Amino acid sequence: QGVGPLTRGVKCQQCRPGTQPNVIWAQLTISGGWASLALGCQNCRAGQHSVNGTRCSSCTAGFEPTEARTGCQACQGTYSPAGAACLGCPAGHQPNETIAARSCERCDDGTYSSDGVVCAVCEPGYQPTAAQDACEECEFGRYSNDGRACRACSEATRPNAVLAATGCNPCPSTEFGTDGVSCGGCPPGQMLNPARTGCVNCVAPGLFSADGITCRECSPGSEPTLNRTVCLQ
């Protein structure tokens, strides 16, 4: 709706940056038609800017208006899909670009982000959670030397710590390991196999083992018991 007949003109002035003309419609006295008329300036609304005071508009994606709304500034550690405002990514994600990001991307496998700004690697002995929003320590029997994933040790070794292990240690020379979790000794009557991954019976004639480490021959005039743990005269 108009504001009434327009009877005389006024000198036009340029709006300042960060604003735009406040346009209304006015009726022309001669033709009776209507024309746009700017009687003042209005601030750009949130999410828009005006460099020269002519028209307010959004920035390009990856940018947002400055505080004064007189220009655009690049998003840093955040993203802007439509150029209206820079937004934070959710945990487990990061902006798809370091500067002027337009969207978020999931952290790569083996990394995490608690603040949605940048994905990083956990410290050794830890791994990212399933949601990749924090780090969790390696549980009993597992280790992580790179902070990316917890894994089991190989046979004849065990983690170097009960929790948050950073590597594997060989089983002692007198013990074996089958699962990469713990080491143990063989019972009497048996000995360690060469790989120290299990035990074998003392089976050759005259052999016994009292310590479960090696099989030895009985002294002359004696023989092993049926369980091969000692020798009898």
Salt bridges, closest charged atoms under 4 A:
ASP146 OD2 - ARG151 NH2 3.84
ASP211 OD2 - ARG216 NH1 3.41
